[in-house]
Amino acid sequence: MIPAMPATTSRQTSAAALRFGRLAAMGTVAVLILIAGVWASWGSAQYVMLTKGRERGTIEVARCSADECSGPYTPLSHGSEARERAVIEKSVAVRQGRTYTVVVKPGTDDVVRSGPAGVLYSWVPMGGALLLASVVVAGGLRRTRAAWVLAGAGVALLTAAFAVI
């Protein structure tokens, strides 16, 4: 070691490398959580948001089992055909005896809710991902303002979905 050179340079270098590694790892985790939220939401959101050329109509929920409800489908759009039985996922938002506007998933008898309630409900997984990512951003990246923005967006999305449904 050179006598004029302080011994703290190697400590500073290793501390900077560890800091960069933490930021890279936590940033990757936060981005992966957000990508997973979009991926989970897009499965049903694509049918609700991109309705041009899709079959639209209403379903009157007649029966419900443990995880799905079914009933007759009445078409509202041109080219859509009536079905004796269409299936919708059972959730808090679906009750037996009620009628809902829906979009048919192509090639199946499965339907998803349409309109503002359907759009917000389909993006609920993204709201959860925003909340989870806010914890990672606050704790791992130590970016509290960005974490509050993510958490606020997640809470707003979940609250709007709850209010509309």
C-alpha atoms as an extended CHARMM CRD file, in Angstrom:
* protein
*
       165  EXT
         1         1  MET       CA              0.0000000000        0.0000000000        0.0000000000  PROA      1               0.0000000000
         2         2  ILE       CA              1.2340000000        3.4800000000       -0.8170000000  PROA      2               0.0000000000
         3         3  PRO       CA              1.6500000000        5.5410000000        2.3780000000  PROA      3               0.0000000000
         4         4  ALA       CA              0.0560000000        8.6630000000        0.8430000000  PROA      4               0.0000000000
         5         5  MET       CA             -3.0560000000        6.7280000000       -0.2150000000  PROA      5               0.0000000000
         6         6  PRO       CA             -5.8180000000        6.3840000000        2.3980000000  PROA      6               0.0000000000
         7         7  ALA       CA             -7.0200000000        2.8710000000        3.2950000000  PROA      7               0.0000000000
         8         8  THR       CA            -10.6950000000        3.8000000000        2.9600000000  PROA      8               0.0000000000
         9         9  THR       CA            -10.7240000000        3.7010000000       -0.8660000000  PROA      9               0.0000000000
        10        10  SER       CA            -11.2520000000       -0.0420000000       -0.9650000000  PROA      10              0.0000000000
        11        11  ARG       CA            -14.0480000000        0.2560000000        1.6120000000  PROA      11              0.0000000000
        12        12  GLN       CA            -15.7040000000        3.0120000000       -0.3590000000  PROA      12              0.0000000000
        13        13  THR       CA            -15.4330000000        0.9930000000       -3.5560000000  PROA      13              0.0000000000
        14        14  SER       CA            -16.9290000000       -2.1070000000       -1.9840000000  PROA      14              0.0000000000
        15        15  ALA       CA            -19.7050000000       -0.0520000000       -0.3590000000  PROA      15              0.0000000000
        16        16  ALA       CA            -20.5220000000        1.5310000000       -3.7080000000  PROA      16              0.0000000000
        17        17  ALA       CA            -20.5780000000       -1.9000000000       -5.3830000000  PROA      17              0.0000000000
        18        18  LEU       CA            -22.9210000000       -3.2690000000       -2.7070000000  PROA      18              0.0000000000
        19        19  ARG       CA            -25.1790000000       -0.2230000000       -3.0320000000  PROA      19              0.0000000000
        20        20  PHE       CA            -25.3200000000       -0.6480000000       -6.8040000000  PROA      20              0.0000000000
        21        21  GLY       CA            -26.0580000000       -4.3690000000       -6.4130000000  PROA      21              0.0000000000
        22        22  ARG       CA            -28.9060000000       -3.6410000000       -3.9930000000  PROA      22              0.0000000000
        23        23  LEU       CA            -30.3750000000       -1.0150000000       -6.3030000000  PROA      23              0.0000000000
        24        24  ALA       CA            -30.1110000000       -3.3110000000       -9.3210000000  PROA      24              0.0000000000
        25        25  ALA       CA            -31.6400000000       -6.2830000000       -7.5050000000  PROA      25              0.0000000000
        26        26  MET       CA            -34.5120000000       -4.3690000000       -5.9100000000  PROA      26              0.0000000000
        27        27  GLY       CA            -35.1820000000       -2.4320000000       -9.1200000000  PROA      27              0.0000000000
        28        28  THR       CA            -35.4160000000       -5.7250000000      -11.0000000000  PROA      28              0.0000000000
        29        29  VAL       CA            -37.7820000000       -7.1610000000       -8.3900000000  PROA      29              0.0000000000
        30        30  ALA       CA            -40.0130000000       -4.0720000000       -8.5190000000  PROA      30              0.0000000000
        31        31  VAL       CA            -40.1660000000       -4.1440000000      -12.3280000000  PROA      31              0.0000000000
        32        32  LEU       CA            -40.9230000000       -7.8830000000      -12.3420000000  PROA      32              0.0000000000
        33        33  ILE       CA            -43.7800000000       -7.3580000000       -9.8620000000  PROA      33              0.0000000000
        34        34  LEU       CA            -45.2730000000       -4.6600000000      -12.0930000000  PROA      34              0.0000000000
        35        35  ILE       CA            -44.8800000000       -6.8130000000      -15.2170000000  PROA      35              0.0000000000
        36        36  ALA       CA            -46.6050000000       -9.6910000000      -13.4190000000  PROA      36              0.0000000000
        37        37  GLY       CA            -49.4630000000       -7.3540000000      -12.4880000000  PROA      37              0.0000000000
        38        38  VAL       CA            -49.9320000000       -6.2720000000      -16.0970000000  PROA      38              0.0000000000
        39        39  TRP       CA            -49.6880000000       -9.8920000000      -17.2740000000  PROA      39              0.0000000000
        40        40  ALA       CA            -52.3270000000      -11.0660000000      -14.7770000000  PROA      40              0.0000000000
        41        41  SER       CA            -54.6680000000       -8.1840000000      -15.6030000000  PROA      41              0.0000000000
        42        42  TRP       CA            -54.2970000000       -8.3300000000      -19.3820000000  PROA      42              0.0000000000
        43        43  GLY       CA            -55.8100000000      -11.8320000000      -19.5140000000  PROA      43              0.0000000000
        44        44  SER       CA            -59.2970000000      -10.3910000000      -19.1200000000  PROA      44              0.0000000000
        45        45  ALA       CA            -58.6670000000       -6.6840000000      -19.7420000000  PROA      45              0.0000000000
        46        46  GLN       CA            -57.9180000000       -7.2550000000      -23.4270000000  PROA      46              0.0000000000
        47        47  TYR       CA            -61.4660000000       -8.4900000000      -24.0230000000  PROA      47              0.0000000000
        48        48  VAL       CA            -63.0470000000       -5.6510000000      -22.0540000000  PROA      48              0.0000000000
        49        49  MET       CA            -60.9590000000       -2.8050000000      -23.4310000000  PROA      49              0.0000000000
        50        50  LEU       CA            -60.6090000000       -3.8990000000      -27.0680000000  PROA      50              0.0000000000
        51        51  THR       CA            -64.2450000000       -4.6910000000      -27.8660000000  PROA      51              0.0000000000
        52        52  LYS       CA            -64.2610000000       -3.7990000000      -31.5720000000  PROA      52              0.0000000000
        53        53  GLY       CA            -65.2920000000       -6.8950000000      -33.5280000000  PROA      53              0.0000000000
        54        54  ARG       CA            -66.1090000000       -8.8980000000      -30.4110000000  PROA      54              0.0000000000
        55        55  GLU       CA            -69.4600000000      -10.3370000000      -29.4210000000  PROA      55              0.0000000000
        56        56  ARG       CA            -71.1800000000       -8.1430000000      -26.8430000000  PROA      56              0.0000000000
        57        57  GLY       CA            -74.3670000000       -8.8570000000      -24.9820000000  PROA      57              0.0000000000
        58        58  THR       CA            -75.9250000000       -9.5800000000      -21.6130000000  PROA      58              0.0000000000
        59        59  ILE       CA            -75.9680000000      -12.6020000000      -19.3550000000  PROA      59              0.0000000000
        60        60  GLU       CA            -78.6840000000      -13.3110000000      -16.8270000000  PROA      60              0.0000000000
        61        61  VAL       CA            -77.0320000000      -15.3300000000      -14.0820000000  PROA      61              0.0000000000
        62        62  ALA       CA            -79.2420000000      -18.3550000000      -13.3830000000  PROA      62              0.0000000000
        63        63  ARG       CA            -76.9140000000      -20.7730000000      -11.5640000000  PROA      63              0.0000000000
        64        64  CYS       CA            -73.6990000000      -20.4970000000       -9.5870000000  PROA      64              0.0000000000
        65        65  SER       CA            -71.2560000000      -23.2010000000       -8.5440000000  PROA      65              0.0000000000
        66        66  ALA       CA            -68.0990000000      -22.9060000000       -6.4550000000  PROA      66              0.0000000000
        67        67  ASP       CA            -66.0440000000      -20.9830000000       -9.0200000000  PROA      67              0.0000000000
        68        68  GLU       CA            -68.3110000000      -20.0040000000      -11.9120000000  PROA      68              0.0000000000
        69        69  CYS       CA            -71.8050000000      -18.8180000000      -12.7150000000  PROA      69              0.0000000000
        70        70  SER       CA            -73.8210000000      -19.4400000000      -15.8510000000  PROA      70              0.0000000000
        71        71  GLY       CA            -76.9800000000      -18.3390000000      -17.5790000000  PROA      71              0.0000000000
        72        72  PRO       CA            -78.4920000000      -17.4760000000      -20.9520000000  PROA      72              0.0000000000
        73        73  TYR       CA            -76.6260000000      -15.0160000000      -23.1630000000  PROA      73              0.0000000000
        74        74  THR       CA            -78.5730000000      -12.3860000000      -25.1180000000  PROA      74              0.0000000000
        75        75  PRO       CA            -76.6460000000      -10.6540000000      -27.9290000000  PROA      75              0.0000000000
        76        76  LEU       CA            -76.4510000000       -6.8730000000      -28.2670000000  PROA      76              0.0000000000
        77        77  SER       CA            -73.8910000000       -6.4950000000      -31.0680000000  PROA      77              0.0000000000
        78        78  HSD       CA            -74.2530000000       -7.2710000000      -34.7470000000  PROA      78              0.0000000000
        79        79  GLY       CA            -73.0890000000      -10.7870000000      -35.6050000000  PROA      79              0.0000000000
        80        80  SER       CA            -73.3850000000      -12.1000000000      -32.0820000000  PROA      80              0.0000000000
        81        81  GLU       CA            -75.5230000000      -15.1820000000      -31.5600000000  PROA      81              0.0000000000
        82        82  ALA       CA            -77.6850000000      -16.1140000000      -28.5870000000  PROA      82              0.0000000000
        83        83  ARG       CA            -76.4940000000      -18.9100000000      -26.3160000000  PROA      83              0.0000000000
        84        84  GLU       CA            -78.4790000000      -20.9860000000      -23.8680000000  PROA      84              0.0000000000
        85        85  ARG       CA            -75.5120000000      -21.1420000000      -21.5210000000  PROA      85              0.0000000000
        86        86  ALA       CA            -72.6380000000      -18.6980000000      -21.0830000000  PROA      86              0.0000000000
        87        87  VAL       CA            -70.1420000000      -18.9490000000      -18.2380000000  PROA      87              0.0000000000
        88        88  ILE       CA            -68.8100000000      -16.0620000000      -16.1640000000  PROA      88              0.0000000000
        89        89  GLU       CA            -66.2480000000      -16.2790000000      -13.3640000000  PROA      89              0.0000000000
        90        90  LYS       CA            -67.8530000000      -16.2360000000       -9.9250000000  PROA      90              0.0000000000
        91        91  SER       CA            -66.6240000000      -13.3100000000       -7.8640000000  PROA      91              0.0000000000
        92        92  VAL       CA            -67.8830000000      -10.7230000000       -5.4460000000  PROA      92              0.0000000000
        93        93  ALA       CA            -69.1410000000       -8.7870000000       -8.4540000000  PROA      93              0.0000000000
        94        94  VAL       CA            -71.4810000000      -11.5270000000       -9.7740000000  PROA      94              0.0000000000
        95        95  ARG       CA            -74.7440000000      -12.4790000000       -8.0880000000  PROA      95              0.0000000000
        96        96  GLN       CA            -77.3850000000      -14.9950000000       -9.0410000000  PROA      96              0.0000000000
        97        97  GLY       CA            -80.5180000000      -13.4950000000      -10.5910000000  PROA      97              0.0000000000
        98        98  ARG       CA            -78.8320000000      -10.3320000000      -11.8950000000  PROA      98              0.0000000000
        99        99  THR       CA            -78.1320000000       -9.3330000000      -15.4930000000  PROA      99              0.0000000000
       100       100  TYR       CA            -74.6940000000       -8.0550000000      -16.5980000000  PROA      100             0.0000000000
       101       101  THR       CA            -73.3450000000       -6.6080000000      -19.8320000000  PROA      101             0.0000000000
       102       102  VAL       CA            -70.5370000000       -8.8340000000      -21.0470000000  PROA      102             0.0000000000
       103       103  VAL       CA            -68.0550000000       -9.5470000000      -23.8360000000  PROA      103             0.0000000000
       104       104  VAL       CA            -67.6170000000      -13.1080000000      -25.1330000000  PROA      104             0.0000000000
       105       105  LYS       CA            -64.0940000000      -14.5310000000      -25.2350000000  PROA      105             0.0000000000
       106       106  PRO       CA            -63.5160000000      -15.6460000000      -28.8440000000  PROA      106             0.0000000000
       107       107  GLY       CA            -64.0600000000      -19.3270000000      -29.5290000000  PROA      107             0.0000000000
       108       108  THR       CA            -65.6070000000      -20.0820000000      -26.1320000000  PROA      108             0.0000000000
       109       109  ASP       CA            -68.7800000000      -19.6460000000      -24.1410000000  PROA      109             0.0000000000
       110       110  ASP       CA            -66.8580000000      -17.7560000000      -21.4520000000  PROA      110             0.0000000000
       111       111  VAL       CA            -67.7540000000      -14.1230000000      -20.8960000000  PROA      111             0.0000000000
       112       112  VAL       CA            -66.2520000000      -11.2050000000      -18.9570000000  PROA      112             0.0000000000
       113       113  ARG       CA            -67.9970000000       -8.1210000000      -17.6380000000  PROA      113             0.0000000000
       114       114  SER       CA            -67.8000000000       -5.0450000000      -19.8240000000  PROA      114             0.0000000000
       115       115  GLY       CA            -68.1640000000       -1.3480000000      -19.1870000000  PROA      115             0.0000000000
       116       116  PRO       CA            -66.4420000000        0.6380000000      -16.4380000000  PROA      116             0.0000000000
       117       117  ALA       CA            -67.0090000000       -2.0990000000      -13.8550000000  PROA      117             0.0000000000
       118       118  GLY       CA            -65.4380000000       -4.7060000000      -16.1120000000  PROA      118             0.0000000000
       119       119  VAL       CA            -62.4350000000       -2.5510000000      -16.9390000000  PROA      119             0.0000000000
       120       120  LEU       CA            -61.7160000000       -1.7070000000      -13.3140000000  PROA      120             0.0000000000
       121       121  TYR       CA            -62.3090000000       -5.2760000000      -12.1310000000  PROA      121             0.0000000000
       122       122  SER       CA            -59.9540000000       -6.6710000000      -14.7560000000  PROA      122             0.0000000000
       123       123  TRP       CA            -57.1620000000       -4.3620000000      -13.5530000000  PROA      123             0.0000000000
       124       124  VAL       CA            -57.4770000000       -5.3510000000       -9.8620000000  PROA      124             0.0000000000
       125       125  PRO       CA            -54.3600000000       -7.6020000000      -10.0430000000  PROA      125             0.0000000000
       126       126  MET       CA            -52.4060000000       -4.5630000000      -11.2430000000  PROA      126             0.0000000000
       127       127  GLY       CA            -53.6180000000       -2.6220000000       -8.2000000000  PROA      127             0.0000000000
       128       128  GLY       CA            -52.2360000000       -5.3340000000       -5.9470000000  PROA      128             0.0000000000
       129       129  ALA       CA            -48.9620000000       -5.3320000000       -7.8600000000  PROA      129             0.0000000000
       130       130  LEU       CA            -48.6830000000       -1.5600000000       -7.4150000000  PROA      130             0.0000000000
       131       131  LEU       CA            -49.1220000000       -1.9400000000       -3.6620000000  PROA      131             0.0000000000
       132       132  LEU       CA            -46.5450000000       -4.7200000000       -3.4640000000  PROA      132             0.0000000000
       133       133  ALA       CA            -44.0690000000       -2.8530000000       -5.6610000000  PROA      133             0.0000000000
       134       134  SER       CA            -44.4220000000        0.2250000000       -3.4390000000  PROA      134             0.0000000000
       135       135  VAL       CA            -43.1060000000       -1.7810000000       -0.4940000000  PROA      135             0.0000000000
       136       136  VAL       CA            -40.1140000000       -2.9400000000       -2.5330000000  PROA      136             0.0000000000
       137       137  VAL       CA            -39.4180000000        0.5800000000       -3.7950000000  PROA      137             0.0000000000
       138       138  ALA       CA            -39.6390000000        2.0690000000       -0.2920000000  PROA      138             0.0000000000
       139       139  GLY       CA            -37.6310000000       -0.6020000000        1.4820000000  PROA      139             0.0000000000
       140       140  GLY       CA            -35.2130000000       -1.8420000000       -1.1500000000  PROA      140             0.0000000000
       141       141  LEU       CA            -34.6350000000        1.2550000000       -3.2210000000  PROA      141             0.0000000000
       142       142  ARG       CA            -35.2700000000        3.7800000000       -0.4410000000  PROA      142             0.0000000000
       143       143  ARG       CA            -37.3480000000        5.9500000000       -2.7450000000  PROA      143             0.0000000000
       144       144  THR       CA            -40.2140000000        6.9580000000       -0.4660000000  PROA      144             0.0000000000
       145       145  ARG       CA            -41.8630000000        9.4780000000       -2.7780000000  PROA      145             0.0000000000
       146       146  ALA       CA            -42.0110000000        7.0260000000       -5.6590000000  PROA      146             0.0000000000
       147       147  ALA       CA            -43.3050000000        4.3880000000       -3.2420000000  PROA      147             0.0000000000
       148       148  TRP       CA            -46.0990000000        6.6870000000       -2.0860000000  PROA      148             0.0000000000
       149       149  VAL       CA            -47.0510000000        7.3710000000       -5.7130000000  PROA      149             0.0000000000
       150       150  LEU       CA            -47.1940000000        3.6280000000       -6.4710000000  PROA      150             0.0000000000
       151       151  ALA       CA            -49.1660000000        2.9140000000       -3.3080000000  PROA      151             0.0000000000
       152       152  GLY       CA            -51.5700000000        5.7700000000       -4.0080000000  PROA      152             0.0000000000
       153       153  ALA       CA            -52.1900000000        4.5240000000       -7.5440000000  PROA      153             0.0000000000
       154       154  GLY       CA            -52.7910000000        0.9900000000       -6.2610000000  PROA      154             0.0000000000
       155       155  VAL       CA            -55.2010000000        2.1400000000       -3.5550000000  PROA      155             0.0000000000
       156       156  ALA       CA            -57.0250000000        4.4010000000       -6.0160000000  PROA      156             0.0000000000
       157       157  LEU       CA            -57.4320000000        1.5520000000       -8.5120000000  PROA      157             0.0000000000
       158       158  LEU       CA            -58.6550000000       -0.9270000000       -5.9040000000  PROA      158             0.0000000000
       159       159  THR       CA            -61.0030000000        1.6230000000       -4.3370000000  PROA      159             0.0000000000
       160       160  ALA       CA            -62.4810000000        2.5920000000       -7.7070000000  PROA      160             0.0000000000
       161       161  ALA       CA            -63.0090000000       -1.0780000000       -8.6000000000  PROA      161             0.0000000000
       162       162  PHE       CA            -64.6860000000       -1.7180000000       -5.2490000000  PROA      162             0.0000000000
       163       163  ALA       CA            -66.9230000000        1.3580000000       -5.5990000000  PROA      163             0.0000000000
       164       164  VAL       CA            -68.0370000000        0.5400000000       -9.1580000000  PROA      164             0.0000000000
       165       165  ILE       CA            -68.6930000000       -3.1370000000       -8.5400000000  PROA      165             0.0000000000
